[in-house]
Amino acid sequence: MKHLKKIFLGLLAALGTLQPADAQTDTVQYRISYETHFRSREGGNLQTDDMELLIGKRSSKFHSAMAVRQQALLDSLVRHTGGDFSMVMSASSSMQRHSQTGQHYFVYKNLPEEGTLLYIRQFMDEETGCREPVPDYRWQLLEGDTTIAEYACQKAQATFRGHIWTAWYTQDIPLSDGPWKLCGLPGLILKATTADGNFSFECRKLERATGEAFSLNQKKTEWIEPKKMEQLLRMEVEDITRMVAAIKGWKPTKSTRGQSKEKAILIEYSEKE
């Protein structure tokens, strides 16, 4: 139990300090909130998250606003209870039951340099990331229009890593960006869905020029190859014991404890590619 408590409180500290003062910084020009739906396992229910895209002068950051709110609440609880493990665990479990935990990943585009995309994921108390070029989606512009968040939008479609994406973008905001890793259209992507219905993003609110800063820290990140990231994300659903061992560098065990009969559904990478 003491070991579990140390890991859990270490995770709280790590999540709360992902971006120290010496990180690379940009200034927010647009803040776009997306209602997000995702399915993490075959046959599972769709889950909901409140995510946001921060677009700066030269780069962007995508993350879960719900996870940020959860972390602020847990940090406050730790301060006011002196780190009472049972109370913090109880609050965290309650958030999970009510689907209020959010997703603990970040997507940075054009940081630390133009043309680079960073995907950073929190596993336990370890921060793991992978680098890749900003994707070339080869969008097909289609007939069709609609209105999203009071903006006129046009339709496009592309296949990316096993998923067929349909996107709606607005040329009223001529920024070639969007939620998650999506980008490359002649306007901001306000809605995107996969053909299988497992993933979707839809803009609910858009604010201009908030002026706050967002930043990137790479000092504590362990950089791995995309295939390794895929393996960790699958193990998180299918075999949590192996995932913890892989993250912590522990000796693999033949124990079946933690294994699941469920099969993971990933947005990040796909065996179909």
Secondary structure, DSSP 8 states (H G I E B T S, - for coil): -HHHHHHHHHHHHHHHTSS-TTSEEEE-SEEEEEEEEE--BTT---EEEEEEEEE-SS-EEEEEHHHHHHHHHHHHHHHHHTS-HHHHHHHHHHHHHTT-----EEEEES-SSTTEEEEEEEETTEEEEEEEE------EEEEEEEEETTEEEEEEEEEETTEEEEEEEETTS-----STT---SSSEEEEEEETTSSEEEEEEEEEE----EEEE--TTEEE--HHHHHHHHHHHHHBHHHHHHHHHT-------TTB-S--B--SS--TT-
